[in-house]
């Protein structure tokens, strides 16, 4: 399952804020020769980007600072494979992994006009 949304807030003709957010969930069961693995992934994140536009016909400048955040959670456990994808009730392993990512960025685009 993946869901997301985007939005734009216009403050002035040359200044706005773009936002986007998403959430992804995935889970599955995988049988191997020795064990049956159960995994669940959750991945939310969002981005904010400010946009400044300046200039006239001869030269335009687009300056966009922004912020990005994402998170990953993996939950996994394993049971012994008794054959035919039948699982024992005993845990072979159980682990949870978490990861965060944060980013700052700055985009600067200079665009010459058609009569450059």
The 8 nearest C-alpha neighbors of each residue, nearest first, counted from 0:
[[1, 24, 23, 25, 2, 22, 26, 41],
 [0, 2, 23, 22, 24, 3, 21, 25],
 [3, 1, 22, 21, 23, 0, 4, 20],
 [4, 2, 21, 20, 22, 1, 5, 19],
 [3, 5, 20, 19, 21, 6, 2, 18],
 [6, 4, 19, 18, 20, 3, 7, 17],
 [5, 7, 18, 17, 19, 8, 4, 16],
 [6, 8, 17, 16, 18, 9, 15, 5],
 [9, 7, 16, 15, 10, 17, 6, 18],
 [8, 10, 15, 11, 7, 16, 14, 12],
 [9, 11, 15, 14, 8, 12, 16, 13],
 [12, 10, 14, 13, 9, 15, 8, 51],
 [11, 13, 14, 10, 9, 15, 52, 51],
 [12, 14, 52, 11, 51, 53, 15, 50],
 [15, 13, 51, 11, 50, 10, 12, 9],
 [16, 14, 9, 50, 10, 8, 49, 11],
 [15, 17, 49, 8, 7, 48, 50, 9],
 [18, 16, 7, 48, 6, 47, 49, 8],
 [19, 17, 47, 6, 46, 5, 7, 48],
 [18, 20, 5, 46, 45, 4, 6, 47],
 [19, 21, 45, 4, 3, 44, 46, 5],
 [22, 20, 3, 44, 2, 43, 45, 4],
 [21, 23, 43, 2, 42, 1, 3, 44],
 [22, 24, 1, 42, 0, 41, 43, 2],
 [25, 23, 41, 0, 40, 1, 42, 22],
 [26, 24, 40, 39, 0, 23, 41, 27],
 [27, 25, 39, 38, 40, 24, 28, 37],
 [26, 28, 38, 37, 29, 39, 25, 36],
 [27, 29, 37, 36, 38, 30, 35, 26],
 [30, 28, 36, 35, 37, 31, 27, 38],
 [31, 29, 35, 84, 34, 36, 28, 32],
 [30, 32, 34, 33, 35, 29, 80, 36],
 [31, 33, 34, 80, 30, 82, 35, 81],
 [34, 32, 80, 31, 79, 35, 81, 30],
 [35, 33, 80, 79, 31, 78, 32, 77],
 [34, 36, 30, 78, 77, 80, 29, 31],
 [37, 35, 77, 29, 28, 76, 30, 34],
 [36, 38, 28, 76, 75, 27, 77, 29],
 [39, 37, 75, 26, 27, 74, 28, 36],
 [38, 40, 26, 74, 73, 25, 75, 27],
 [39, 41, 73, 25, 24, 72, 26, 42],
 [42, 40, 24, 72, 23, 71, 43, 73],
 [41, 43, 71, 23, 70, 22, 24, 72],
 [44, 42, 22, 21, 70, 69, 23, 41],
 [45, 43, 69, 68, 21, 20, 70, 22],
 [44, 46, 20, 19, 68, 67, 21, 69],
 [47, 45, 67, 19, 18, 66, 68, 20],
 [48, 46, 18, 66, 65, 17, 67, 19],
 [47, 49, 65, 17, 16, 64, 63, 18],
 [50, 48, 16, 63, 64, 15, 65, 17],
 [51, 49, 63, 15, 14, 62, 16, 48],
 [50, 52, 14, 62, 13, 61, 63, 53],
 [53, 51, 61, 13, 60, 62, 14, 50],
 [54, 52, 60, 59, 61, 51, 13, 55],
 [55, 53, 59, 58, 60, 56, 52, 57],
 [54, 56, 58, 57, 59, 53, 112, 60],
 [55, 57, 112, 58, 59, 54, 113, 111],
 [58, 56, 112, 55, 111, 115, 114, 59],
 [59, 57, 111, 112, 54, 55, 56, 110],
 [60, 58, 54, 110, 53, 55, 109, 111],
 [59, 61, 109, 53, 108, 52, 54, 110],
 [62, 60, 52, 108, 107, 51, 109, 63],
 [61, 63, 107, 51, 106, 50, 60, 108],
 [64, 62, 50, 106, 49, 105, 51, 48],
 [65, 63, 105, 49, 104, 48, 106, 62],
 [66, 64, 48, 104, 47, 103, 49, 105],
 [65, 67, 103, 47, 46, 102, 104, 48],
 [66, 68, 46, 102, 101, 45, 103, 47],
 [69, 67, 101, 44, 45, 100, 102, 46],
 [70, 68, 44, 100, 99, 43, 45, 101],
 [69, 71, 99, 42, 43, 98, 44, 100],
 [70, 72, 42, 98, 97, 41, 99, 73],
 [73, 71, 97, 41, 40, 96, 42, 74],
 [74, 72, 40, 96, 95, 39, 75, 97],
 [75, 73, 95, 39, 38, 94, 96, 72],
 [76, 74, 38, 94, 37, 93, 95, 73],
 [75, 77, 93, 92, 37, 36, 94, 38],
 [78, 76, 36, 92, 91, 35, 90, 34],
 [77, 79, 90, 91, 35, 34, 87, 86],
 [78, 80, 34, 87, 86, 33, 81, 35],
 [81, 79, 34, 86, 33, 82, 35, 85],
 [82, 80, 85, 86, 79, 87, 84, 83],
 [83, 81, 84, 80, 85, 86, 32, 33],
 [82, 84, 85, 81, 80, 86, 30, 32],
 [85, 83, 82, 80, 30, 86, 81, 35],
 [86, 84, 81, 83, 82, 80, 87, 35],
 [87, 85, 80, 81, 79, 78, 84, 88],
 [86, 88, 79, 89, 78, 81, 80, 85],
 [87, 89, 86, 90, 78, 79, 91, 77],
 [90, 88, 87, 78, 91, 79, 86, 77],
 [89, 91, 78, 92, 77, 88, 93, 76],
 [92, 90, 77, 78, 79, 89, 93, 76],
 [93, 91, 77, 76, 90, 94, 78, 75],
 [94, 92, 76, 75, 77, 90, 95, 91],
 [93, 95, 75, 74, 76, 92, 96, 73],
 [94, 96, 74, 73, 75, 97, 93, 72],
 [95, 97, 73, 72, 74, 94, 98, 71],
 [98, 96, 72, 71, 73, 95, 99, 70],
 [97, 99, 71, 70, 72, 100, 96, 69],
 [100, 98, 70, 69, 71, 101, 97, 68],
 [99, 101, 69, 68, 70, 102, 98, 67],
 [102, 100, 68, 67, 69, 99, 103, 66],
 [101, 103, 67, 66, 68, 104, 100, 65],
 [104, 102, 66, 65, 67, 101, 105, 64],
 [103, 105, 65, 64, 66, 102, 106, 63],
 [104, 106, 64, 63, 65, 107, 103, 62],
 [105, 107, 63, 62, 64, 108, 104, 61],
 [108, 106, 62, 61, 63, 105, 109, 60],
 [107, 109, 61, 60, 110, 62, 106, 59],
 [110, 108, 60, 59, 61, 111, 107, 58],
 [109, 111, 59, 58, 60, 108, 112, 61],
 [112, 110, 58, 115, 57, 59, 109, 113],
 [111, 113, 57, 56, 58, 114, 115, 110],
 [112, 114, 115, 111, 57, 56, 58, 110],
 [115, 113, 112, 57, 111, 56, 58, 110],
 [114, 112, 113, 111, 57, 58, 56, 110]]
